[in-house]
Structure formats: C-alpha cells, structure tokens
C-alpha cells in the first residue's frame, strides 16, 4: 500500500526567500510567511441550444503576500523612491523550500517583475510584543529552478 510518510510532509520553516532589489540581494531573514497565488480570469461562454454556461479562461493574475517582522526598510525605501521620482523599481524574488528531512528534495521558484501593491509605512501597537507587517505584491512571470520529486514511499 502506498501512502505519504510523515517525514515527507514539508516543514514550513525550512527554506528561505531572497529579493534582488536594484542589483542588491536582500535575504528576508525576518520573514514569517510567504504565499504566491494565481487567479484565472474567466468569461462566460454561452452557446445556443444549451442552458449550460461554460467558462472560458481569458487571463491570469499572479500575486503574492508575505508577513515579515517589522523593521526591514527595503520596501519602504522603494515606496519613498516612487513618491520622489515617479519610478517604482521592480525586483525579483526567489523562494526555496528545503526540508532536509523530506525525500521530495528542494523546490525553488523565481518571480520576475515583482511590484509592491501594499504595505506598512510605520506602526506602533501597545498590545503587541513583536511587530509584524503584511506586504502584498504582484509579478508578471516565474520559473522553477528546482522542482520537488516524488516521495520515496510513493515511487
């Protein structure tokens, strides 16, 4: 019988994210979570002779979000630059899952033309012992440098 072994369930803490901003690599040491999403855009497709309304895929949106500990100035500097110059620098981001206990190996994805959408400029919170912030972004393309393999147990 084939089933997933517990050791092959990926540990969400094992990995890293690196942003390349203006040619400078910035490792996101204070990252708590990163999530990359896609959303397919669809249009109704109706045909005479049927009541069925089908959905035709017409586009895709690529977005992401990250929760990081407050105190990293890199994204705020990009926004300040945009306000002063009108130019919002795009950057790349590389996200790697690397759980050494799992037999599935490493997955690395690179995002291109990453553009900030929202974030925090400043914050105080009397109820928080540790400040964290959410940053959302979009990107235009991606590629996998490494992909997960199949777990050993599943062959």
C-alpha positions as a printed NumPy array, in Angstrom:
array([[  0.   ,   0.   ,   0.   ],
       [  1.349,   3.436,  -0.939],
       [  0.874,   6.414,   1.344],
       [  2.742,   9.57 ,   2.283],
       [  5.182,   9.138,   5.16 ],
       [  5.174,  11.83 ,   7.848],
       [  8.82 ,  12.645,   7.203],
       [  7.906,  13.7  ,   3.659],
       [  5.353,  16.273,   4.821],
       [  7.235,  19.532,   4.301],
       [  8.228,  21.601,   7.304],
       [  7.049,  25.138,   6.568],
       [ 10.007,  26.658,   8.44 ],
       [ 12.659,  25.068,   6.223],
       [ 13.561,  27.417,   3.413],
       [ 14.409,  30.974,   2.525],
       [ 13.43 ,  33.911,   0.377],
       [ 15.798,  36.324,  -1.325],
       [ 14.838,  39.555,  -3.086],
       [ 17.136,  41.195,  -5.608],
       [ 16.41 ,  44.929,  -5.371],
       [ 18.391,  47.338,  -7.553],
       [ 21.057,  44.662,  -8.065],
       [ 21.449,  44.02 ,  -4.327],
       [ 20.464,  40.676,  -2.787],
       [ 18.37 ,  41.008,   0.364],
       [ 17.671,  37.81 ,   2.297],
       [ 14.338,  38.06 ,   4.056],
       [ 15.597,  36.944,   7.483],
       [ 12.531,  38.296,   9.266],
       [ 10.003,  36.506,   7.11 ],
       [  7.197,  34.691,   8.877],
       [  5.233,  33.6  ,   5.817],
       [  5.216,  33.98 ,   2.064],
       [  2.464,  32.83 ,  -0.258],
       [  2.342,  33.017,  -4.051],
       [ -1.054,  32.822,  -5.74 ],
       [ -2.599,  32.715,  -9.168],
       [ -6.128,  33.609, -10.163],
       [ -7.549,  32.632, -13.533],
       [ -9.81 ,  35.174, -15.196],
       [-12.803,  33.706, -16.969],
       [-15.565,  34.889, -19.261],
       [-18.98 ,  33.326, -19.719],
       [-19.276,  31.231, -22.879],
       [-22.872,  30.688, -23.945],
       [-23.993,  28.528, -26.852],
       [-27.423,  28.375, -28.459],
       [-29.071,  25.007, -27.846],
       [-27.938,  24.543, -24.252],
       [-28.685,  26.176, -20.933],
       [-25.182,  25.419, -19.786],
       [-22.96 ,  28.448, -19.241],
       [-19.351,  27.429, -19.736],
       [-16.306,  29.351, -18.543],
       [-13.518,  30.287, -20.954],
       [-10.176,  31.14 , -19.398],
       [ -9.088,  34.548, -20.699],
       [ -6.18 ,  35.555, -18.463],
       [ -4.276,  35.055, -15.247],
       [ -3.22 ,  37.249, -12.326],
       [ -0.064,  36.442, -10.374],
       [  0.048,  37.863,  -6.843],
       [  1.726,  37.205,  -3.543],
       [  1.86 ,  38.239,   0.055],
       [  4.337,  37.971,   2.878],
       [  4.249,  38.519,   6.594],
       [  7.526,  39.846,   7.921],
       [  8.728,  41.2  ,  11.203],
       [  8.545,  44.987,  11.19 ],
       [ 11.868,  46.746,  10.838],
       [ 13.   ,  45.885,   7.3  ],
       [ 13.338,  49.217,   5.446],
       [ 13.858,  47.906,   1.89 ],
       [ 10.231,  48.02 ,   0.74 ],
       [  9.555,  51.397,   2.369],
       [ 12.605,  52.775,   0.543],
       [ 11.103,  51.638,  -2.783],
       [  7.865,  53.462,  -1.993],
       [  9.706,  56.592,  -0.918],
       [ 11.666,  56.481,  -4.177],
       [  8.408,  56.211,  -6.112],
       [  6.939,  59.241,  -4.348],
       [ 10.069,  61.315,  -5.018],
       [ 10.836,  60.212,  -8.59 ],
       [  7.7  ,  58.608, -10.   ],
       [  9.686,  55.435, -10.692],
       [  8.783,  52.259,  -8.817],
       [ 11.613,  49.759,  -9.151],
       [ 10.622,  46.195,  -9.896],
       [ 12.614,  43.374,  -8.332],
       [ 12.989,  39.61 ,  -8.418],
       [ 12.236,  37.205,  -5.606],
       [ 13.471,  33.665,  -5.132],
       [ 11.59 ,  31.364,  -2.736],
       [ 13.089,  27.99 ,  -1.759],
       [ 11.514,  25.117,   0.164],
       [ 14.339,  22.998,   1.569],
       [ 13.34 ,  20.458,   4.207],
       [ 16.346,  18.142,   4.641],
       [ 14.177,  15.518,   6.384],
       [ 11.926,  15.072,   3.345],
       [ 12.741,  12.845,   0.389],
       [ 10.972,  15.185,  -2.05 ],
       [ 14.019,  17.436,  -2.287],
       [ 14.148,  21.153,  -2.933],
       [ 11.787,  23.468,  -4.762],
       [ 12.982,  26.904,  -5.875],
       [ 10.788,  29.373,  -7.733],
       [ 11.95 ,  32.734,  -9.096],
       [  9.436,  35.564,  -9.553],
       [ 10.147,  38.25 , -12.135],
       [  8.973,  41.86 , -12.3  ],
       [  7.754,  41.883,  -8.718],
       [  5.897,  45.1  ,  -7.909],
       [  4.712,  46.19 ,  -4.473],
       [  0.972,  46.671,  -4.036],
       [  0.533,  47.457,  -0.341],
       [  2.457,  47.524,   2.897],
       [  3.121,  49.483,   6.086],
       [  4.944,  52.817,   6.314],
       [  5.085,  52.99 ,  10.122],
       [  3.454,  51.243,  13.056],
       [  3.063,  51.167,  16.813],
       [  0.924,  48.682,  18.756],
       [  0.548,  48.77 ,  22.551],
       [ -0.876,  45.221,  22.518],
       [  1.966,  43.663,  20.557],
       [  5.233,  42.388,  21.991],
       [  6.639,  41.883,  18.482],
       [  5.597,  43.97 ,  15.488],
       [  4.971,  42.312,  12.144],
       [  3.611,  43.603,   8.875],
       [  1.96 ,  42.282,   5.732],
       [  3.244,  43.164,   2.265],
       [  1.354,  42.333,  -0.914],
       [  2.758,  42.328,  -4.433],
       [  2.178,  41.226,  -7.994],
       [  4.552,  39.688, -10.529],
       [  4.488,  39.006, -14.256],
       [  6.261,  35.674, -14.661],
       [  8.026,  32.89 , -12.828],
       [ 10.153,  29.824, -13.366],
       [ 11.111,  26.837, -11.281],
       [ 14.851,  26.347, -10.855],
       [ 14.267,  23.176,  -8.805],
       [ 11.099,  21.094,  -8.501],
       [ 10.014,  18.617,  -5.874],
       [ 10.447,  14.957,  -6.693],
       [  8.098,  12.188,  -5.697],
       [  8.344,  10.903,  -2.136],
       [ 10.396,   7.689,  -1.898],
       [  7.448,   5.749,  -0.477],
       [  5.259,   6.717,  -3.47 ],
       [  7.982,   5.922,  -6.013]])
